[in-house]
Amino acid sequence: MSKRILVKESSFFDFIKSFFKAKSQGKEEKFIQTIKNYDPELADVWAKWNAASDKHLMSMKKYWLDKGNLKKAQDIQNIIDKYQ
């Protein structure tokens, strides 16, 4: 059984930020593997959360592309340029 520790809320948010930073760099699998070395059960939770967030982000992307009628790459680039 792994040893559990109590963390402050700010530490938890820092942990989440570090996950999304790793995810933005395409290193979320390495992040999860590092956790797995210390706590396999927690790593499984992170892996499930990662899969669920990927699925949710893809559905949001599809929704916004369809809703905005953005079918072409140039349309998407025009929207990005408009709001920068």
Buried (B, 14 or more C-beta within 10 A) or exposed (E): EEEEEEEEEEEEEEEEEEBEEBBEEEBBEEBBEEBBEEBEEBBEEBBEEBEEBEEEEEEEEEEEEEEEEBEEEEEEEEEEEEEE
